[in-house]
Amino acid sequence: MRFSRVIAFLTAVTVTGAGLMPARAVDPVPHLDGETFVVVRVRPGKIDLTKAVSFLSSKKLIDQGQALAAGLAIGTVKASIDKNVDEMWIGMSTKGLDSGEPLPIIMIPKRDDEQVTSLKSMWARVPNSDLLKMEESNGMLFWGSESGIKAAKAAKGKPRPDLTEAMKSWNDNHSIQIAIIPTADQKKTLREFAPLLAARVPGLDPGEITNQLEWAGVSFDIFPPKARLFIKQADGKAATKAMNFAQKGLDLAPKMLAQQPDARDIVELVGKIVDEMKKGLKVENNGLLMEMENSQPILDLIGESAKKAQEAAKRMESMNNLKQIGLAFHNTHSAMGAFPSAAITSKDGKPLLSWRVMILPYIEEERLYKQFKLDEPWDSDHNKKLINRMPNTYKNPALKLENGKTTYVVPTGKETTFANPAKGVKLNEITDGTSNTLITMEVPASMAVTWTKPEDWDGGTAGAIEKLLAAVKDGFNVGFGDGSVRYMNKKIDPKVLKAILTPDGGETVEIP
């Protein structure tokens, strides 16, 4: 049995279980053995994921159509679950881990036979539901391994003061509540591991929080995000040390994040979250308490992180477009002995159509290619009718442009690979090396061109490189002669960019 399947299964179960019941419907303690180290109470009926959808829509991270579809799907599933489940408990025991069955025991109070039938039907649709069996006993529905269910049904209900105290530390209004009660062996492992972590993070000693740890209780809401964490220590002195660790750790977080180039622009947002966490940090009842009820700093970070993830996904999609174009260039070279020329020209050398038309057969658009009149200009009465049929390969996903406009171009002008727009370059003519020579690139929206028009970026004129770098927001993707695609930060040295524009300049450069 693969542990990854168990993790995926637990995730699905946690999201699927639901209910809305302020009072505790079942006491799980009588069904948990003395080796149970994690207990989770889930009441996703209190989780209103439609608020999360509305938030993403308000930030324009998803469009209205996506928001509507997500809202309908969530509402349908939630209504079905709310009808059948008030709350769900999940317990994990070291006995399961030791026996090779790292499966939880799941408990839901039984209402009636109709509920059982509905739950069985819903259960069959949960990914990897075959991992756990389902049984009824004494008004309770159990899911787990055969041995786990047998043990839960036979449990004698021995008192668990540590578990009871951990459950009391929860904020009962929160939708998800977790109690972590490390076993003696787990506590020993934490104490032994702490010095290793201390060596990696100067000034931070995890032993201050692990050496006398007894248990932890955490409760939270997913959206809007709110949380309460209580870490029980042996005594007040140990709790003060834990407080010292938490304060140092929170102070270090933004500083460590600032050392990561891709994360520097969210350091300020993380700092605001840290400030809120520090406001809710205190020693109480021989433990460390941390509460965070102000969701706005987290929402700001979620919004910014989602935006960046969206931008990264679009950047990757754009890179894939350039890779397809680069592959088409090489296929053209195989068929014709050279890369495509920058333009399809007339007999007297007048540019008529772009290279983007020329490579259509190599991006699975041969049918469209055959509809062009190659001896007519791009804006002839016939050819201009095809402008709005631009292939998706030429659409930059990160930009909203007028129909028929693209930002994928080749560099033209003096000393560039396409200095002669009517002549295709051969691989053996790229003496600087194909991996060091820029062939294709994306330009800012302000420099977009009609895809069929023989128009590109003139990189040979004075100040062209500086104007390009000034116009891009953060950077841009470029395709090299070997078919690779890289992201160029706008802070790239203009001299380096100029060097990789030439196919035979003889420069020695280190491309960032």
N, C-alpha and C positions, 0 to 999 in steps of 0.2 A: 504494500500500500504506500503510495507516494504522499509525503507530507504536504506537498504543494496542493494536492487535491483536497486535503483536509482544510487547509487555509482558505481555498476558494469556496469550499462548502460552507465553512463557518461565516464567511463574509456574506454569502447569499442568505443564510439563515438569519443573521442579524438584521439585514435589511428587510427580509420578508416578514419576520415576526412583528406583530402590531397589537395595539389595544389602547384603551383609554380608561384607566381605573386608578383613581387616586390612592385607595387603600391597597395594601398588599393582599393579593388574592390567595397566595399559597406561601407557606413557610418551607423553604427548600432544605433547611438544615437537617431534618430527620432522614433525608434521602442522600446525604453527602457523607462520604467516609472521612476519616481523620487525615487522609493524605490529600484532600481537595485543597488546591492552592489558588484557584481563581474561580470566582462566582460572578456571573453577569446577569443583571436584570434588564430586560429590554421592554420598553413600552413605546414602540414607534408610532402608536396612535397619537402620541404627543409630538411626533416629528412631522411638521408640516413642510414637506419638500417643495410644495408649490411656491413657498416663499423664496426658496433658493432659485427656482426657475424664474420667478419675477425679478429677483436681484440680477441674475445673469442677463436677463432681457433688458433691464434698465441700464446696464452697463454696455449694452449692445455687443455682448459676447455671444449671444445667440439671437437669431431673428425671430420675428413674431410667429412665424409658422412653426419653427422648432419649439418655441415656448408653448404654443397651443397644444402641439402633439405630446410634448412631455407632460404638460399639466393633465391632459386627458388620461394618459397612460398611468400616471401616478394616482390620480383620483380613482380610477377603476380598480386598480390593485388594492389600494388602501381600503376602499369600501368593502371589498370582499374579505379582507383580513380582519378588519374591525368587527365584522359580524361574528367572527368565530374565536377570536383570541383577546383576552383581557390583558394578559402579561405572559412573559416567557422567561424562564430561568435557565441558565447554562452553567454547568459546573465542569471543571477540569481537575482530574486527580493524577498524581504521579504514578498511581498503580497502572493507569492506562498507558502512560509513557513507558514504564518499565516492562509491560507485557507486550509491547510492540503494537498496541492499538491506541494511538494518540487521538482518541475520539471523545467528545464531550458527552455529558448526560444532559438531555434537554427535558424540561418539565413544563407542562401546560395543564392547568386545572380543567377537568372535563365538565361540560355543561349538559350535553345530551347527545343522542346518537346522530342527530342531523349534523351537529358540529363535528363529530368524529369523521363522518363520511366526507364532509367538505374539506377537512384538514388533510385527509388521505389523498383526495384529488389534487389539492394544492401542493402537497408534499411531492407528488409524482413529477411535478413540473420544476422542482428545485434542482439546480445542477448537482450532479453526484449524490442524489438522494439515496442511491443504493448503498451508500456507505453506512447508513444507520437504519436500524430496525425500529418499528413502532409497536408499543404494547400499552394496554390499559390496566390499571390496578388501583382499586380503592379511590375512585374519583380523580385519578391522575392519569395523564397521558405522558408516556415516556418515549424518548427517542435516544438511541445509543447502540453500542455493541451488545451482543447477547450477554456477555459477562457484566458489562456496565449496568444494564437494566436489571439483571438478576441481583446485583449488589445493591442497587438503589431501592428495589422492592423489599429486600431483606434487611435493610439498615435499621438499626435499633434506636436511632435518634439520639445518639450521644451528644451532650452539650458541646458547643464550640464557642466558648466565650470570645475568642479572638475574631471569629467570623461575625458573631453577633455585634461586637463593637465596631468592626469595620463597616457593617451595613448601617449602623446608626450614624456613622459620619457622613453619609450621603445627604445631598440636598434632594429631598423626596419629590420636588417638583420637576427635576431633570428627567429626561426621557431614557437615558442610558446610565446605568450605575454598575460599577465594577469594584469588587473587593479582591485584593491580592494579599494572600497570607502565605508567605514563603515558608517552606518546610525547613527543618534544621539543616539539611544538606544544602538546600538552595541558599540559605543565609550564609553558610560557610563558603560557598562558591562566590557569592558577592563580596565577602570580606577578602578573599584571596585575589579576586580580580581587580579590586579597587587600586592597589599600588601600580598595576600596569597602566591603568587609565591616568593615574596621577602623573606618571612619567611622560605621557603624551601631551598633557595639557598643563604646562607650568602654572603654578599658582592656584590650582584647583585640586583638592584632595577628596575624592569620592568617599573615602573612608569616613568622613564626617557625617555622611548620611547613611552609609551601609553597615557600619560596625555595630550599631545598636538598633538597627531597624527591626520592628516587630511586625507591622502590617501597613497596608495603605488602602485608602478608600477614595475612589474618584467617581464623580458623577458629572454629566455634561449634556448639553443639548447640541445637536448638530447644526441647526440653523434656526434663528441666528445663534452663533456659537457662544455658549456660556459654560463655565466649568467651576468645579470645586474639587480640590485635592487636599487630602489629609494624610500625612505620613506619621504614623505612631512610632515614637522612640521609647527607649527604656525609661528615661527620666527627663527632667527639665534641662539638665546640663547637656544631655545628648541632643535634645530638641534645639537648643541654642546653637550647637555645632552644625546641625542640619540647616538651620536658618542661615548661618554664615556661608555654608556651601551654596545654598540656593541664591543668595545675593551675589556672590562672586560669579556663579555660573551665568546668571542673567546679565551681569555687567559685561562678561566676556563674549556673549553671543553676538552682539552687533560688531564687535571688534574682529572676531574671527570671520564673520560674514564679509566684512569689508576687504578681506584678503583674497576673496574669490572674485575674479574679474566679472563673471557673468551675474553676480549677485549684488554688486555695489550699488545699483540704483534702487534696491529695496531696503538698504540698510536703515534709512530713516524710518520707513514704515515698521520694520522689525523693532527699532528702538522705541517706538510709541507703544507697541505691544508689551515690550519689556517694562516700560514705565507703569502700565496698567497692572501687570502682574506683580510688580514690586509694591504697588499700593495695597494689594490684597494679601500681602505676605506677612505672617506673624506667627509667634509661638503661642500655642494654646493647648491646654490639657496634655502636657508632656508630648506634644507633637508639633509638626510643621504644617500650618494651614496656608493654602493659597487659593484665593477666590478671584474670579474674573467675571464680572457681570456686564461690563461695558463692551459690547461687541464691535463697536465701530472700527477700532484699529485693526482687528482681525478681518473685518469685511473689506477694509481698504486694501489689505495685503492680498486677500483672496481675489479681489477685482484686478489688482495689478498683476498678480501671478497668472491668473487666467488669461489676461490680455497678452502677457509675454508668451505663454504657452501657445496661444492662438497664433501669435506672430511667428513663433518658431516653427509651428506646423506649416504655415503658409510659406515660410522661407524654404523649408524642406521640399515643399511641393514645387516651388519655383526652381530649386536646384534640380529636381527630377526633370522638369521641362527642359532645362539646359542640357542635362545628360542625354535626353532623347534627341535634342538638336545635335549635340556632339556626335552621337552614334550615327545620325543621318549624314553628317559631314564625312565620317569615315566610310560609310557605305557608298556615298557618292564617289569618294576617292577610289574605292575598290572597283566601281563600275566605270569611271571615266578617267582614272589616273591622276586626279587632282581634287582638292576641296572645291566646293562650288564657288564660282566668282560672286562678287558682291551683287552683281546685277545681270539679268538677262538683257542683252543689248541687241540693237538692230544691226544690219549689215554695215552701216556707217559708224557703228560704235556708240550710238545714242542709247542710254539706259532706258529700258522699258518696264521691267518687272524686277521685284526683289529676289534675292537668294531664297527667301522664305517660300516663294512659289516654286523655285527650282527643286527644293528638297521634299516637296509634298509626297512624292511616291515613297520616300524613305521614312515617313512618319505615318504610314498607313492611310494616306489621303490621295491615292492615285486617281480615284474617280473625280475628285475635285480638280486635280491637276489637269486632267484631260478636258475640262470645261474652259480652261483659259485659252485665249488666242495669244500665243507666245510672240507673235510678230506685231502685236499692238501694245500701246502703253497701258500702264496700270489704270488710268482714268479714261480709257476709251469707253464708248457707250456699252460695249459688251463686257469688258473686264470689270468695270466699276460695279456691276451688278453682283459680283462675287465678293465684294469687300466685307459684307456682313456675314459671310460664311467662314469667318476666320476659325481655324482649328483650335481646340482647347489647349494644345501644346504651346500656342503663342499667347495664351491668356495668363497674365501675371495674377495669381490668386490674392496677392496682398494689396492690389490696387483696383479701384473702380474707375474704369476708363470708358470712353465713348466706344460704341460698337465698331469693330474693325481696327482698333488701335492696339499696338503692342509696345512693350518696352524691351523686347529681346532684339539686340542689334549686333552687328560686327563692327570692329574699329576700322575706320577708313582714314585716308589722308596720308601724308608724307611719312615714310618709314614704318608704317603699320603693315600688318599681314595682308591687308586688302588695299594696299596703296594703289594698285591697278584694279579698278572695279570690274573690268572686263576679263580679267585673267584669274583662274583658279590656282592657288598655291599648291605645290607638291610637297609631300612630307620631307623629301631630301633637301628641299630649299629652306626648311626651318632649321638652320644650323645652330641656333641657340638652344635647341632641344624642345620637343613638343610639350614637355612638362613645365617649361619655363616661358611658354609663349601663349599669350592671350588670344583666343579665337572668337569667342562670343561673350556677351555680357548683358546684364540688365541695367537700364538707365532709369532715372526718376520719372515720375508721371509727367513732369513738365517737358520731358524730352521724348515722349511717346510719339510713334510714327504710325502711319497707315501701313498695315502689314504687307500689302502687295506693292507698295511704293518703293522704288529703289532709293531708299533714304536710310541712313544709319548715323552713327556717331563719328564725327570727324575729330579724331584724336591727334591729328598732325598739325593743327593750327596752334598758334601761340595762346597760352592761357586755357586751352581746352580742358586739360586735366584738373586744373585748379577750379574751374567752373563746375565740372562734374562733381568733385568732392564737396564743394560748397552746397550743391543741390541735394545730395543724398542725405537721408535722415541719420542713419547709423552706419550703414555700409551697403554693399551690393554683392550679388553673386556673379562670378565670372567663370567661363568655361575655357579650359586649356586644350592645346592641340592633341594631347594624349587621351582626351575624352573625360578627364577629371573636372570636377566643379568645386570651387572653393568660395568661401565668404570672405570678402575684403572689407575690413573696417575702414571707415572714412578717414581715419587718422593715419592711413598708410602713407609712407613717404612718397611724394609725387615722383621723385627720381626712380623709385622702385617700380611704380606703375608705368612710367615711361619706358623703362627698360624691358618690361614684359610685353609691351606692345610691339616691339620690333622682333621679327623672326630671325634676323641675321645681324644683330647689332654687336655681337661679341661680348656683351656685358656679363659680368658675374654678379648675380644678385641672390639674396636670401629672401624668399617669399614668406611673409608672415602667415 
